[in-house]
Amino acid sequence: MKSLALNGVLMAIAAHGLIGLSLVWDKILLRRKGLQNLISYVFWLGAISIFGLVLIPFGFHMPSPGIAGIALAAGFCDLFASYFYYAALKAGEASEELAAMGGFTPVATVALSVPLLGVHLAGQFYGFALMTLGGFVMFFAEKLPLRRMLPRVIAAAALFGLTDVLQKIAFNHAKFVSGYVFFTVGTFVGAIALLLRPSWRRQVFESSGQAPPRSKLGYMLNRLMAGVGSFLVVYAVSRIAPSMVEAISGVRYVVIFFGAYAVTRWRAQWFREDFTPRALAIKALGTALVVVGLVMVGLHGGHAGGPG
């Protein structure tokens, strides 16, 4: 049981599954009054990350100033990556806009990991390639307005890739709890920075006041689920190569696809997406590629791919 709990691949699969469910819920919440303002939504996402400080009694040791700064920068980048991520989610269809990340983010992470971490995928390369290809296949399942969505997708992918690499550097030189605490502080600082601009500060507090209690409760419960998923992602990054963790994010998009399909079919008043026979066939192919890639990665263990 201990070996299973420490397996980075299994942790990444569980993490991305939880995040996929939370993103479908986010899509529903972003259509409700009081939660439609993106700045306010992302602010509270970062503000509640301060609860990461509860881990201090569980093995926290003060890292060097340089490593602490890297972990803080990772948290800061993560919040602004989330802004572009949720901008894509709000603007388009969840199963398509977010599936784009499944292709772009692993590529961005590898591009940054090679020079900064000296990472090599070794025997996991083909599994990584299949999972990444699955993300791109799901992305092209529909004709999308590329000019409108690509800037958001690329910005989010690049920032998430940088976040993963900075996290890995921090974990290579500090214990997990120490790096994670500073990471959450960085996310919190990023949220507070949003309040420095008067117009954004007004949006945060005005939108929060308009949200009905039921929506606020749903938001907090969803943040709890997303928080657990995010924690497991960070833990997986501390165990295996960050590029591999991002490749496994294909699981998240499989969950999003089936979740969006279920909502469209049985709760269309929440949100509706187009599921043509062509889209279903292409996304089924993308799902199969992700599953085969996961099996190949599992056969090679899931611990190779990064120093430290």
C-alpha positions as CSV (number, residue, x, y, z in Angstrom):
1,M,0.0,0.0,0.0
2,K,2.8,2.4,0.8
3,S,4.5,1.7,-2.6
4,L,1.2,2.5,-4.3
5,A,0.7,5.7,-2.3
6,L,4.2,6.8,-3.3
7,N,3.8,6.0,-7.0
8,G,3.9,9.3,-8.9
9,V,2.0,8.0,-11.9
10,L,-0.9,6.7,-9.8
11,M,-1.0,10.0,-7.9
12,A,-1.0,12.0,-11.2
13,I,-3.9,9.9,-12.5
14,A,-6.0,10.4,-9.3
15,A,-5.1,14.1,-9.3
16,H,-6.1,14.8,-12.9
17,G,-9.3,12.8,-12.5
18,L,-10.4,15.0,-9.5
19,I,-9.4,18.2,-11.4
20,G,-11.4,17.0,-14.5
21,L,-14.5,16.7,-12.3
22,S,-13.9,20.1,-10.7
23,L,-13.5,21.8,-14.1
24,V,-16.9,20.5,-15.3
25,W,-18.3,21.9,-12.1
26,D,-16.4,25.1,-12.7
27,K,-18.1,25.4,-16.1
28,I,-21.5,25.2,-14.4
29,L,-20.6,27.7,-11.7
30,L,-19.1,30.2,-14.2
31,R,-22.6,30.6,-15.7
32,R,-24.3,31.5,-12.4
33,K,-24.9,35.1,-11.3
34,G,-22.2,36.4,-9.0
35,L,-19.6,33.9,-10.2
36,Q,-19.3,35.0,-13.8
37,N,-16.6,37.5,-13.1
38,L,-13.3,35.9,-14.0
39,I,-11.0,38.1,-11.9
40,S,-13.2,37.5,-8.8
41,Y,-13.3,33.7,-9.5
42,V,-9.5,33.5,-9.8
43,F,-8.9,35.7,-6.8
44,W,-10.7,33.4,-4.5
45,L,-9.0,30.4,-6.1
46,G,-5.6,31.9,-5.0
47,A,-6.8,33.4,-1.7
48,I,-7.9,30.0,-0.2
49,S,-4.5,28.5,-1.1
50,I,-3.2,30.0,2.1
51,F,-4.6,27.0,3.8
52,G,-1.5,25.2,2.6
53,L,0.2,26.6,5.7
54,V,-1.6,23.8,7.7
55,L,1.2,21.5,6.5
56,I,3.9,23.4,8.4
57,P,3.8,21.1,11.5
58,F,4.3,18.0,9.2
59,G,8.0,18.3,8.3
60,F,8.5,21.9,7.3
61,H,12.2,23.1,7.2
62,M,13.2,26.5,6.0
63,P,14.9,26.2,2.6
64,S,17.6,28.5,1.3
65,P,16.3,31.9,0.2
66,G,16.9,31.1,-3.5
67,I,14.9,27.8,-3.3
68,A,12.1,29.6,-1.3
69,G,12.0,32.3,-4.1
70,I,11.7,29.6,-6.8
71,A,8.8,28.0,-5.0
72,L,7.1,31.4,-4.5
73,A,7.6,32.1,-8.2
74,A,6.0,28.8,-9.1
75,G,2.9,29.6,-7.1
76,F,2.7,33.0,-8.6
77,C,2.9,31.6,-12.2
78,D,0.3,29.0,-11.3
79,L,-2.3,31.6,-10.4
80,F,-1.9,33.5,-13.6
81,A,-1.8,30.3,-15.6
82,S,-5.1,29.5,-14.0
83,Y,-6.5,32.8,-15.2
84,F,-5.9,31.9,-18.8
85,Y,-7.1,28.4,-18.1
86,Y,-10.4,29.6,-16.8
87,A,-10.7,32.2,-19.5
88,A,-10.6,29.4,-22.0
89,L,-13.1,27.3,-20.0
90,K,-15.5,30.3,-19.8
91,A,-15.3,31.2,-23.4
92,G,-15.8,27.9,-25.1
93,E,-16.8,24.3,-24.7
94,A,-15.1,22.5,-21.8
95,S,-14.4,19.3,-23.7
96,E,-12.6,21.1,-26.5
97,E,-11.0,24.3,-25.1
98,L,-9.5,22.4,-22.2
99,A,-8.5,19.3,-24.2
100,A,-6.1,21.7,-26.1
101,M,-4.1,22.0,-22.9
102,G,-3.6,18.2,-23.0
103,G,-1.5,18.7,-26.1
104,F,0.2,22.0,-25.6
105,T,1.1,21.9,-21.9
106,P,3.3,18.7,-22.0
107,V,5.2,20.1,-25.0
108,A,5.8,23.4,-23.2
109,T,6.9,21.5,-20.0
110,V,9.3,19.3,-22.0
111,A,10.7,22.3,-23.8
112,L,11.5,24.0,-20.4
113,S,12.5,20.8,-18.6
114,V,15.3,19.8,-21.1
115,P,17.5,22.9,-20.5
116,L,16.5,23.7,-16.9
117,L,16.3,20.2,-15.4
118,G,18.2,18.0,-17.8
119,V,15.2,15.7,-18.0
120,H,15.1,12.7,-20.3
121,L,12.0,10.5,-20.8
122,A,14.0,7.3,-21.5
123,G,11.7,4.2,-21.9
124,Q,8.6,6.4,-21.2
125,F,9.0,8.4,-24.4
126,Y,6.4,6.5,-26.4
127,G,3.8,6.5,-23.7
128,F,4.4,10.2,-23.2
129,A,4.0,10.8,-27.0
130,L,0.8,8.8,-27.2
131,M,-0.8,10.7,-24.3
132,T,0.2,14.0,-25.8
133,L,-1.1,13.0,-29.2
134,G,-4.4,12.0,-27.5
135,G,-4.7,15.6,-26.2
136,F,-4.1,17.1,-29.7
137,V,-6.6,14.6,-31.2
138,M,-9.3,15.7,-28.8
139,F,-8.4,19.3,-29.5
140,F,-9.1,18.9,-33.2
141,A,-12.4,17.0,-32.7
142,E,-14.3,20.2,-33.7
143,K,-13.7,23.2,-35.9
144,L,-12.6,25.8,-33.3
145,P,-12.0,29.6,-33.6
146,L,-8.2,29.2,-33.3
147,R,-7.5,33.0,-33.5
148,R,-9.7,33.5,-30.4
149,M,-8.7,30.6,-28.3
150,L,-5.0,29.9,-29.1
151,P,-3.6,32.9,-27.3
152,R,-5.3,31.8,-24.1
153,V,-4.3,28.2,-24.5
154,I,-0.7,28.9,-25.3
155,A,-0.4,31.4,-22.4
156,A,-1.8,28.9,-20.0
157,A,0.3,26.0,-21.3
158,A,3.5,28.1,-21.1
159,L,2.8,29.3,-17.6
160,F,1.8,25.8,-16.4
161,G,4.9,24.4,-17.9
162,L,7.0,27.0,-16.2
163,T,5.2,26.3,-12.9
164,D,5.9,22.5,-13.1
165,V,9.6,23.1,-13.8
166,L,10.0,25.6,-11.0
167,Q,8.3,23.2,-8.6
168,K,10.6,20.4,-9.6
169,I,13.7,22.6,-9.0
170,A,12.3,23.5,-5.6
171,F,11.6,19.8,-4.7
172,N,15.0,18.8,-5.9
173,H,16.6,21.0,-3.2
174,A,14.0,21.0,-0.4
175,K,11.6,18.5,1.2
176,F,8.1,18.3,-0.3
177,V,6.3,20.0,2.6
178,S,8.8,22.9,2.6
179,G,8.4,23.5,-1.2
180,Y,4.7,23.1,-1.2
181,V,4.2,25.6,1.7
182,F,6.1,28.3,-0.2
183,F,4.3,27.4,-3.5
184,T,0.9,28.0,-1.8
185,V,2.2,31.3,-0.3
186,G,3.2,32.4,-3.8
187,T,-0.3,31.6,-5.2
188,F,-1.8,33.6,-2.3
189,V,0.6,36.6,-3.0
190,G,-0.5,36.4,-6.6
191,A,-4.2,36.7,-5.5
192,I,-3.4,39.7,-3.3
193,A,-1.6,41.3,-6.2
194,L,-4.9,41.3,-8.1
195,L,-6.3,43.7,-5.5
196,L,-3.7,46.4,-6.3
197,R,-5.6,47.5,-9.4
198,P,-8.7,49.4,-8.2
199,S,-11.0,48.2,-11.0
200,W,-10.1,44.5,-10.3
201,R,-10.6,45.1,-6.5
202,R,-14.1,46.4,-7.2
203,Q,-14.9,43.4,-9.4
204,V,-13.7,41.0,-6.7
205,F,-15.9,42.3,-3.9
206,E,-18.9,43.3,-5.9
207,S,-19.2,40.0,-7.7
208,S,-18.6,38.1,-4.4
209,G,-21.5,40.0,-2.8
210,Q,-23.9,39.2,-5.6
211,A,-23.3,35.4,-5.5
212,P,-26.2,33.5,-3.8
213,P,-25.4,31.3,-0.8
214,R,-25.9,28.1,-2.7
215,S,-23.4,29.2,-5.4
216,K,-20.9,30.2,-2.7
217,L,-21.2,26.8,-1.1
218,G,-20.9,25.0,-4.4
219,Y,-17.8,27.1,-5.2
220,M,-16.1,26.2,-1.8
221,L,-16.9,22.5,-2.1
222,N,-15.5,22.5,-5.7
223,R,-12.4,24.3,-4.5
224,L,-11.9,21.7,-1.9
225,M,-12.0,18.9,-4.5
226,A,-9.8,20.9,-6.9
227,G,-7.4,21.6,-4.0
228,V,-7.0,17.9,-3.3
229,G,-6.4,17.3,-7.0
230,S,-3.8,20.2,-7.2
231,F,-2.0,18.9,-4.1
232,L,-1.7,15.5,-5.6
233,V,-0.4,17.0,-8.9
234,V,2.3,18.8,-6.9
235,Y,3.1,15.6,-5.0
236,A,3.4,13.7,-8.3
237,V,5.8,16.4,-9.6
238,S,8.0,15.8,-6.6
239,R,8.1,12.0,-7.5
240,I,8.4,11.9,-11.3
241,A,9.3,14.2,-14.2
242,P,7.0,17.2,-14.5
243,S,6.6,16.5,-18.3
244,M,5.2,13.1,-17.4
245,V,2.7,14.6,-14.9
246,E,1.5,16.9,-17.6
247,A,1.2,14.1,-20.2
248,I,-1.0,12.2,-17.8
249,S,-3.3,15.3,-17.7
250,G,-5.0,13.6,-20.7
251,V,-7.0,11.7,-18.0
252,R,-8.4,15.1,-17.0
253,Y,-9.7,15.7,-20.5
254,V,-11.2,12.3,-20.8
255,V,-13.2,13.0,-17.5
256,I,-14.2,16.4,-18.8
257,F,-15.4,14.9,-22.1
258,F,-17.7,12.4,-20.4
259,G,-18.8,14.9,-17.8
260,A,-19.7,17.5,-20.4
261,Y,-21.6,14.8,-22.4
262,A,-23.5,13.7,-19.3
263,V,-24.5,17.3,-18.4
264,T,-25.5,18.1,-22.0
265,R,-27.7,15.0,-22.2
266,W,-29.3,15.0,-18.7
267,R,-28.9,18.6,-17.4
268,A,-28.8,20.8,-20.5
269,Q,-30.0,23.8,-18.5
270,W,-26.6,23.9,-16.8
271,F,-24.7,24.1,-20.1
272,R,-24.9,22.5,-23.5
273,E,-22.1,21.3,-25.9
274,D,-22.2,19.9,-29.4
275,F,-21.6,16.2,-29.6
276,T,-21.8,15.2,-33.3
277,P,-21.0,11.6,-34.4
278,R,-17.7,13.0,-35.9
279,A,-16.7,14.6,-32.6
280,L,-17.6,11.5,-30.6
281,A,-15.5,9.3,-32.9
282,I,-12.5,11.6,-32.8
283,K,-12.6,12.0,-29.1
284,A,-13.0,8.3,-28.6
285,L,-9.7,7.9,-30.6
286,G,-8.1,10.5,-28.4
287,T,-9.3,8.7,-25.3
288,A,-7.9,5.4,-26.6
289,L,-4.5,7.0,-27.2
290,V,-4.4,8.4,-23.7
291,V,-5.3,5.0,-22.2
292,V,-2.6,3.2,-24.2
293,G,-0.1,5.8,-23.3
294,L,-0.9,5.4,-19.6
295,V,-0.4,1.6,-19.9
296,M,3.0,2.0,-21.5
297,V,4.1,4.5,-18.9
298,G,2.9,2.1,-16.2
299,L,4.9,-0.8,-17.7
300,H,8.1,1.4,-17.4
301,G,7.5,2.2,-13.7
302,G,6.8,5.9,-13.6
303,H,9.8,7.0,-11.6
304,A,12.3,7.7,-14.3
305,G,12.7,10.9,-16.1
306,G,14.1,13.5,-13.7
307,P,17.1,14.0,-11.4
308,G,16.7,14.5,-7.7
